[in-house]
């Protein structure tokens, strides 16, 4: 987070540094958690309390964050060859700018898993070009906007009962000069927007498994989408905040077939992706999930 306004007090900067360390998976902080009061519970409480106080003093201060995804030398060679053959060149560099707002709403920030998921999209840009992609709980929409920039048809969704969050998705797209469709989603429910989606090729999610209370509802929504769109693939990245939290048994319960994707396979294992300081030292896992048998 890069807030530098003079309205910030010293304790605000200390707090944001703590958020950065916890959000980026600082192993020293993770070791301090206890069964009675895990560090993530402390983080949720402190985040909400401090941000609400900060909002009163800053009146919605925001900051822009830039992410630049770059190709390799071989990508550039392929791009030049495609251009000579009259084909669409493979982009060798794409930048996405997102706006983060000081607000108690978690969707106002770009969390580490989002950058990893975006890196996955960038690595597979040639395959995803022209596909219809839904990003659920998009937040600052980094993966979705990147997908739109590489040529996919994109729908970004946010909490249906929070129209401000949905409108922020539109604003992020306008800021990046891409066209996306927005939709309202409620975990565990079949909303009108969810039912009205066109045939999907890909569903993507990042950092939606942050509160165990919602795990079943999240997977209900994924299960609904993959049942309704049986040819679609689902990719999700999530941060392991507590070693005792596990979504694997729920995946089996919903009958979802999943394959773990190694971060190194798509360049997502680094601590500083797309020119940012994310995902840091965060422990992140990524999976491909779909209804039919994986080949």
Order of alpha helices (4+ residues) and beta strands (2+ residues): alpha-alpha-alpha-beta-alpha-beta-alpha-alpha-beta-alpha-beta-alpha-beta-alpha-beta-alpha-beta-alpha-beta-beta
